[in-house]
Amino acid sequence: MSNAQPHKRVIAGKVVTKTGDKSVTILVERRVMHLKYRKIVKRFKRYIVHDENNSVKVGDVIEAIECKPLSKRKAFTLHKVVSVGVEL
């Protein structure tokens, strides 16, 4: 048996709010097939991501990687910034 690290989920989404100190909320969109109508529909979910350096802004697209739970709802940390958005 190998001592390899277990696979950790990587999610990508758009930053919608700066939740608090060292935290951001991202919106992740998935496209799934509707069971009855056989049409592609969008499903959305929000995740709270730990941002140690407070480096991301609202509008950025980021990748987050799964980690041990840091609080009740925060179990992802910032992996990398995919693209920088415009803050309104």
N, C-alpha and C positions, 0 to 999 in steps of 0.2 A: 504494500500500500504506500502511495506517495504522500509526501507532506505538502502538496500543492495547496495554494490558497483557494478557498471556495469561490465560485463565480459570484461577482457582485453586479447588481443591476446598474445599468447606465441609462439615465433618462435625459431627454433634451426638451427644453421648453423656453418660453419667453417670460422674462421677468415682468410681473405685473405690479408688485408693490415691494417697498422696502419695509419689511415687517417690524423689525426692531434692530437693536445693535447686533451686528454680525449675522443677520438673518434676512433672507429675501423669499418671496413667494413666487413660484413659477407656475405657468399654465401649460400643461402637456396635452396635446391633441392626438387622438388616435382615430384612424378610419377603420370602421368595421362594417361588415355586411349585415343589413337588417334581415332577420330570420324570415319574416313573412313576405316582405315586399322585394327582397333581393336587390336592394339599393344601398350604395355606400353612404353611410351616415357618420357624422363626426361625434366623438365622445371626448369630453374634457374632464380633467382632474387637476386639482391644485396640490402642490407639494411645497413644504417649507424646507429651504436649503440653507446650510450653514456656510457663511461667507466670512472667513477668518479676518481678511484684510479690508472688508467693506469696499471692495474694488468694483463691483458691478452696479449698474444703474438701471432704472426702469426703461424697458424697451430692448435691452440686450437679449440675445439668444445664447443660452449657456447649456453645458452638459454637467450633470450631477451624478455622483457615484454613491452607491449605497454604503453605509457605515453603521456602526453600533448606534443605538438610539441615544441622542444627545438631550432630548427632552420628550415630552408627551407626544408631540407630532413631528419632531425633527429627526429624520434618520438618513439624510442625504447631505453630502458635502460637495462644494464646488469642485469640479474636475477641470474644466477649461471654458473660456469664453469663445463661443463659435463666431459670433458677429456682434458688433457694437451697434446699438440702435440709437434713435433720437428721442431724447427726453422732452416731453411737452411741458 
